[in-house]
Amino acid sequence: MAHTVWIVDDEPLIRTAVLAVLTEVGYTVRGFGNAEELYLALVEEGAMPDLLLLDQRLPDEFGSTILHSLRERPQYRDIPVLFVTAIDDEEADRLSALAPVVRKPFDFNDLVAAVEGELQRAAS
């Protein structure tokens, strides 16, 4: 069964490109433009990803705030998260204390390797 990877990114071009690349390597993917769309999928649909890719700078909420919200709820606490975001070194250091960070602009091979690494880590 293919792993399910969700990406929350407000930049349609990046979101579309990431979805295309991850689909090509065999993942089941879904994209969201903001935190609200993500919460609706989790709460109202009861759906859940095997891995969540979060942009830090979203229009309605920071990725780190989303992560804290998920960690506070037992049913979502164990969803692995990978930040995929354009941030400076200092912010990357802070975020990496919460979850691994892939910085934009990124090489798609690096992104796929990070996704695979997180899914393997989550499985073990």
C-alpha positions in Angstrom: 0.0 0.0 0.0 1.3 3.4 -0.9 2.1 5.8 1.9 -0.1 8.9 2.1 1.7 12.3 2.1 -0.1 15.6 2.6 1.4 19.0 1.9 0.2 22.3 3.3 1.7 25.1 1.2 0.0 28.3 0.1 2.1 28.6 -3.1 0.2 26.7 -5.8 3.3 26.2 -8.0 5.3 24.6 -5.2 2.4 22.6 -4.0 1.6 21.3 -7.5 5.2 20.4 -8.2 5.7 18.6 -4.9 2.4 16.6 -5.4 3.6 15.7 -9.0 7.0 14.5 -7.9 5.7 12.5 -4.9 3.0 10.9 -7.1 5.6 10.0 -9.6 7.7 8.1 -7.0 4.6 6.2 -5.8 3.0 8.1 -2.9 -0.7 8.9 -2.5 -0.7 12.6 -2.1 -3.0 15.5 -1.2 -2.4 19.2 -1.1 -3.9 22.0 1.0 -3.4 25.8 0.6 -3.8 26.6 4.3 -4.3 25.3 7.8 -8.1 25.5 7.7 -8.2 23.1 4.7 -5.9 20.7 6.6 -8.0 20.8 9.8 -11.2 20.2 7.8 -9.7 17.0 6.2 -8.5 15.7 9.6 -11.6 16.5 11.6 -14.5 16.3 9.3 -13.3 13.6 7.0 -11.4 11.7 9.6 -8.6 11.2 7.1 -5.0 11.0 8.2 -1.7 11.1 6.3 1.3 8.9 6.9 3.4 12.1 6.7 2.6 15.8 6.7 4.7 18.3 4.9 4.2 21.8 6.4 5.2 25.2 5.1 6.1 27.5 8.1 4.6 30.6 6.6 0.9 30.0 5.8 -1.7 32.8 5.4 -3.8 31.7 8.4 -1.3 30.0 10.7 2.4 29.2 11.2 3.4 25.6 10.4 4.8 25.3 13.9 1.5 26.3 15.4 -0.2 23.6 13.4 2.4 21.1 14.7 1.7 22.2 18.3 -2.0 21.8 17.7 -1.6 18.3 16.4 0.8 17.3 19.2 -1.8 18.4 21.8 -4.4 15.9 20.4 -3.8 12.2 21.0 -5.4 11.1 17.7 -3.0 13.3 15.7 0.1 13.3 18.0 2.0 10.6 16.1 1.6 12.1 12.6 5.2 12.6 11.3 5.9 16.1 10.2 8.5 17.5 7.8 8.8 21.3 7.4 9.3 22.3 3.8 9.8 26.1 3.9 11.8 29.1 3.0 13.3 30.4 6.2 16.6 31.8 7.5 19.2 29.7 9.4 18.0 30.9 12.8 14.4 30.0 12.2 15.5 26.7 10.6 17.4 25.9 13.8 14.3 26.6 15.9 12.0 24.6 13.7 14.4 21.7 13.5 13.9 21.2 17.2 10.2 20.4 16.5 10.6 18.4 13.2 13.1 18.0 10.4 13.3 20.9 7.9 13.8 20.9 4.1 14.5 24.4 3.0 13.2 26.1 -0.1 14.5 26.2 -2.8 15.2 22.5 -2.6 16.3 19.8 -4.9 13.5 17.3 -5.5 15.9 14.4 -4.9 16.6 15.8 -1.5 12.9 16.2 -0.8 12.1 12.7 -1.8 15.0 11.4 0.3 13.7 13.4 3.3 10.2 12.1 2.8 11.5 8.5 2.6 13.7 9.0 5.6 10.8 10.3 7.8 8.5 7.5 6.7 11.1 4.9 7.6 11.8 6.6 10.9 8.1 6.7 11.7 7.7 3.0 10.8 10.5 1.9 13.1 
